[in-house]
Amino acid sequence: MSNETLLFTCGIILAVSAVTVAFIGLKVSTFPGKVMPLVVLWFGIFVVGTATFAVLHAKDEEANKAREVAYEEAGEKAEEEGGHVAPLGTEGAQGGNEEKGEEEAEEGKEGFEEVGPEEGEAGGESAAGGESAVAGAEEALKLEASETELAFDTTKLEAKKAGKVTIDFKNPSSIAHNVAIEKEGKVIAESETLAEGETSASAELEPGTYTFLCTVPGHAEAGMEGTLTVK
């Protein structure tokens, strides 16, 4: 139940109680008499409750307003840029190069075939020819941006085991977003930034806790971030 609902509920109960007590006081000359402490306690509870939920509701309104302002600013920026991809930072470019190198290395490993011994070759050459390279398993995780808000569809992702982890990211919004994997403030991998499209970010990850986020200025602060756990 939201703070707004609780605020209105307490306010209604308080108003109804006040009308009821006034009505009983007009009809019964001895009221409130001995029940005076209970009446005071009753009104005290709902007065405090109403004030508390009013403060909490005001904070919620401020947070929603800040989110709307950030969303409007991001929309204006996207319109000014004409839908072009926002330039990536130095760390993002380095992360993209590392990601590309890792993917090429994995493709090279998968391209190897086991070489069997040839007829007439020595035993040592046969043993060397029998060795093969095995590519590590890859795990793909799904992530999608909200079409109307600065938010992902989840704030928690989990990879079942260490190794190469890929976040397949879909952005149905007209506002440009991306997805990056971060560890202790350092970007490990980062996708391209785009609107109304799909992309991905991949990295070799060890067991631990990481952060996934949108690196477009202001988006992570507005809520586009979450926790990636690697078992």
ZISUL-V769996 format. One record per residue. N is the residue number from 0. PHI is phi in degrees with one decimal (999 if undefined). Layout:
N/PHI
N/PHI
This chain:
0/999
1/-76.4
2/-63.5
3/-64.7
4/-63.7
5/-64.2
6/-62.6
7/-66.3
8/-63.1
9/-62.9
10/-64.4
11/-65.9
12/-60.8
13/-64.1
14/-66.8
15/-63.4
16/-64.0
17/-64.1
18/-65.1
19/-64.1
20/-62.7
21/-63.7
22/-65.7
23/-63.6
24/-62.2
25/-74.9
26/-87.5
27/-116.1
28/-68.7
29/-89.3
30/-79.8
31/-88.7
32/56.2
33/-70.3
34/-87.0
35/-54.2
36/-59.9
37/-67.5
38/-63.5
39/-63.1
40/-62.6
41/-57.5
42/-67.5
43/-62.2
44/-60.4
45/-79.2
46/-67.1
47/-63.9
48/-61.7
49/-61.7
50/-65.0
51/-63.0
52/-70.2
53/-65.2
54/-65.4
55/-63.9
56/-65.5
57/-62.5
58/-65.4
59/-62.5
60/-63.9
61/-64.1
62/-64.4
63/-65.6
64/-64.9
65/-63.7
66/-64.2
67/-65.4
68/-62.2
69/-62.4
70/-65.6
71/-65.2
72/-63.5
73/-65.2
74/-64.9
75/-63.0
76/-64.4
77/-65.3
78/-68.1
79/-64.1
80/-81.2
81/66.6
82/83.1
83/-69.6
84/-69.4
85/-66.4
86/-64.8
87/-83.5
88/-79.1
89/-60.7
90/-65.2
91/-64.0
92/-66.3
93/-63.4
94/-62.7
95/-66.8
96/-65.3
97/-63.2
98/-62.7
99/-62.5
100/-62.9
101/-66.9
102/-65.9
103/-64.3
104/-64.6
105/-65.1
106/-63.9
107/-65.8
108/-66.2
109/-66.4
110/-78.0
111/-70.3
112/-118.9
113/-66.6
114/-99.4
115/-87.8
116/-69.2
117/-91.5
118/-64.7
119/86.8
120/-83.6
121/-69.6
122/-60.7
123/-66.6
124/-67.3
125/-65.6
126/-63.7
127/-67.1
128/-69.6
129/-82.1
130/-77.4
131/-144.4
132/-101.9
133/-117.2
134/-76.2
135/-73.2
136/-72.4
137/-116.9
138/-118.3
139/-108.9
140/-115.9
141/-97.7
142/-147.4
143/-136.5
144/-87.0
145/-71.6
146/-79.0
147/-119.6
148/-128.2
149/-85.7
150/-160.8
151/-90.1
152/-78.7
153/-154.3
154/-112.3
155/-139.0
156/-126.5
157/-140.5
158/-99.6
159/-72.0
160/-155.1
161/-68.9
162/130.8
163/-77.7
164/-118.4
165/-118.3
166/-103.2
167/-83.1
168/-110.0
169/-117.8
170/-123.0
171/-83.6
172/-81.7
173/-79.4
174/-90.5
175/-70.7
176/-135.9
177/-147.3
178/-137.5
179/-132.5
180/-108.8
181/-130.3
182/-133.6
183/52.6
184/82.6
185/-108.5
186/-73.9
187/-92.8
188/-150.8
189/-150.6
190/-85.3
191/-72.8
192/-97.0
193/-152.3
194/-118.1
195/51.6
196/-165.8
197/-130.0
198/-154.0
199/-157.1
200/-132.9
201/-129.3
202/-161.1
203/-83.0
204/-117.4
205/-92.1
206/-56.7
207/154.9
208/-113.5
209/-126.9
210/-117.5
211/-109.7
212/-159.7
213/-96.9
214/-90.5
215/-62.2
216/-50.2
217/89.4
218/-74.5
219/-63.4
220/-64.3
221/-81.9
222/128.6
223/-87.5
224/-157.9
225/-164.3
226/-108.8
227/-109.2
228/-107.7
229/-110.9
230/-74.1
